[in-house]
């Protein structure tokens, strides 16, 4: 990974600093669009619901363009193999679909499949090229602030009728959100579906836990409000996946205590604040209703599968991988075509969003790209998750606990998250990118601005200028600034 503190020799210093600044701003824009994309599609401009699926793509391309010019576009084995797998999958898919589908539709479907599987993933490494752990903590501040109104919106959606305006679906509003039972929906917040809150609340839980363990990071009022909001969002979500994801974040604390117990400050005050928050939230009537529905979902699922609740959660998680691997012998050698299994690709082919192959991510990949290229892409995602886990553990040995908490909140998205769903793709990039960036212990040094009219030492040799640089006299104090 290139050191972004060093100016590329072929690029003026001021231009380089400006590019880094613009890349950071574009990443913040990416985050903002991820948060409001569902609101735009549901409430503000529902007539443009389908085009808004691609609203972050121009931002990604602009980031890549600036990163390439600034010489910080990732050049590593992960990106090389991702490019090879992506290009081969696209070419093969065109030939597979050519006898059955008009070429105009083939190009749209395969292009959408390529952007879903491959286009956004290099952004994970760019996060670590322009951000460090201090930047990640600042982004965490905004995530914690945002979870407060998000949880209130989710509570309002949970309390409202399924056919109310606040619970409308994307597009022109036909149909209803996924139900949780008892006449309640699974509230999506500002996102299109419940998958958005699952990822967002889990990430917020990681920052809440980090702030509780490191008391000097975030103010008490923010931790108190965010902690209560995370609890409220979990209760009204009606989502077993959200409960399991937050539990994984909590369990990562055991690894921290095992490897570096000295890395955790005393958090008695934080624990008191969290207990007070739980007591306050637990007295709300909507919480009792949400807990009843959530617990009935766990119980009914366990009874249907004739297992305990814990065993049912484990089986559900593992089935995301075993189901896809079980289809290796049933998928065509070159698959059915890139993008065919995504809801966006189905809209290009059939005129309506649906899952033509499978809702399971690993099954979709296997059926789209075949057992060879599909399995290669799944192995790439698995190796990336392993790599992020390794660097997070290395950071923990240095006493930094934030990478491991973010890893516990994000590794399942990169492993088996539905990348064909734009919100899942966005959070896979954002939280895994923040995880990698948080392993950068040192602050990214600001790029110095070269003086316009430097006064060098009289009689200084040309060799010395080449050896130390024209501005070396400023660093050693030989010339007044």
GIQUIVEN-V10015 format. One record per backbone hydrogen bond with DSSP energy under -1.0 kcal/mol. NH is the residue of the N-H (numbers start at 1). CO is the residue of the C=O. Records with the same first field share a line. If there is no record, write none. Layout:
NH->CO  CO
//
This chain:
6->3
11->8
16->12
17->13
18->14
19->15
20->16
21->17
22->18
23->19
24->20
25->21
26->22
27->23
28->24
29->25
30->26
31->27
32->28
33->29
34->30
35->31
36->32
37->33
40->36
41->37
42->38
43->39
44->39
45->40
48->45
49->46
52->48
53->50
54->51
55->52
57->54
60->56
61->57
62->58
63->59
64->60
65->61
66->62
67->63
68->64
69->65
70->66
71->68
72->67
73->67
80->76
81->77
82->78
83->79
84->80
85->81
86->82
87->83
88->84
89->85
90->86
91->87
92->88
93->89
94->90
95->91
96->92
97->93
98->94
100->97
101->97
106->102
107->103
108->104
109->105
110->106
111->107
112->108
113->109
114->110
115->111
116->112
117->113
118->114
119->114
123->120
124->121
126->122
127->123
130->126
131->127
133->440
136->132
137->133
138->134
139->135
140->136
141->137
142->138
143->139
144->140
145->141
146->142
147->143
150->146
151->147
152->148
153->149
154->150
155->151
156->152
157->153
158->154
159->155
160->156
164->161
167->164
168->165
171->41
180->184
181->184
184->181
186->178
191->188
196->193
198->194
199->195
200->196
201->197
202->198
203->199
204->200
205->201
206->202
207->203
208->204
209->205
210->206
211->207
212->208
213->209
214->210
217->214
223->219
224->220
225->221
226->222
227->223
228->224
229->225
230->226
231->227
232->228
233->229
234->230
235->231
236->232
243->239
244->240
245->241
246->242
247->243
248->244
249->245
250->246
251->247
252->248
253->250
254->251
256->252
257->253
258->254
259->255
260->256
263->260
264->261
265->213
271->267
272->268
273->269
274->270
275->271
276->272
277->273
278->274
279->275
280->276
281->277
282->278
284->281
288->284
289->285
290->286
291->287
292->288
293->289
294->290
295->291
296->292
297->293
298->294
299->295
300->296
301->297
302->298
303->299
304->300
305->301
307->302
312->308
313->309
314->310
315->311
316->312
317->313
318->314
319->315
321->318
322->318
323->319
325->321
326->322
327->324
328->325
330->327
331->327
335->332
336->367
337->368
340->337
342->339
346->342
347->343
348->344
349->345
350->346
351->347
364->360
365->361
366->362
367->363
368->364
369->365
370->366
374->370
376->372
377->373
378->374
379->375
380->376
381->377
382->378
383->379
384->380
385->381
386->382
387->383
388->384
389->385
390->386
391->387
392->388
393->389
394->390
395->391
396->392
397->393
399->396
400->395
405->401
406->402
407->403
408->404
409->405
411->407
414->410
415->411
416->412
417->413
419->417
421->418
425->421
426->422
427->423
428->424
429->425
430->426
431->427
433->429
434->430
435->431
436->432
437->433
438->434
439->436
440->437
441->439
460->457
465->461
466->462
467->463
468->464
469->465
472->469
474->471
475->471
476->472
478->473
479->473
//
